[in-house]
């Protein structure tokens, strides 16, 4: 069970790091859009936004993994 506790803790750390990254990326995207309205439709802008959205989805998956690990740790296998 100590390994599960460590995994849960590591996942939490990764969630926070990725959440900070997403926040920074969203802020930078807003700044680029303010400079040029077509930025988000450009290849660079759309790639940047897609990666930011993928990171945001990764946070959801990490939450699911954290929740599942917590249930296993607590003996809730179903």
C-alpha positions in Angstrom: 0.0 0.0 0.0 3.0 2.3 0.5 3.5 2.2 -3.3 0.0 3.3 -3.9 0.4 6.2 -1.6 3.6 7.2 -3.4 1.8 6.8 -6.8 -1.1 8.9 -5.6 1.3 11.6 -4.4 3.3 11.6 -7.6 0.1 11.9 -9.7 -1.0 14.9 -7.6 2.4 16.5 -8.2 2.1 15.9 -12.0 -1.5 17.2 -12.0 -0.3 20.5 -10.4 2.6 20.8 -12.8 0.5 20.2 -15.8 -2.3 22.5 -14.5 0.3 25.3 -14.2 1.5 24.6 -17.7 -2.0 24.7 -19.1 -2.7 28.0 -17.3 0.5 29.5 -18.7 -0.2 28.3 -22.2 -3.7 29.7 -22.1 -2.4 33.0 -20.9 0.2 33.1 -23.7 -2.4 32.1 -26.3 -4.6 35.0 -25.1 -1.7 37.3 -25.5 -1.0 36.1 -29.0 -4.7 36.4 -29.9 -4.7 40.0 -28.6 -1.7 40.8 -30.9 -3.3 39.1 -34.0 -6.9 37.8 -34.2 -5.9 35.3 -36.8 -3.3 33.6 -34.6 -5.5 30.9 -33.4 -6.4 29.9 -37.0 -2.8 29.8 -38.1 -0.9 26.5 -38.1 1.3 27.5 -35.2 -1.7 28.8 -33.2 -3.9 25.8 -33.9 -1.1 23.4 -32.9 -0.4 25.4 -29.7 -4.1 25.3 -28.8 -4.5 21.6 -29.6 -1.5 20.8 -27.4 -2.9 22.9 -24.6 -6.3 21.1 -24.9 -4.5 17.7 -24.9 -2.6 18.6 -21.7 -6.0 19.6 -20.2 -7.4 16.2 -21.1 -4.3 14.5 -19.6 -5.2 16.2 -16.3 -8.6 14.5 -16.4 -7.0 11.1 -17.1 -4.5 11.6 -14.2 -7.5 12.4 -11.9 -9.1 9.2 -12.9 -5.9 7.2 -12.3 -5.5 8.9 -8.9 -9.1 8.1 -8.0 -8.7 4.5 -9.0 -5.5 4.1 -7.0 -7.2 5.6 -4.0 -10.1 3.1 -4.3 -7.6 0.2 -4.5 -5.7 1.6 -1.5 -9.0 1.8 0.5 -10.0 -1.7 -0.5 -12.9 -0.6 -2.8 -12.2 -2.9 -5.8 -15.6 -2.6 -7.4 
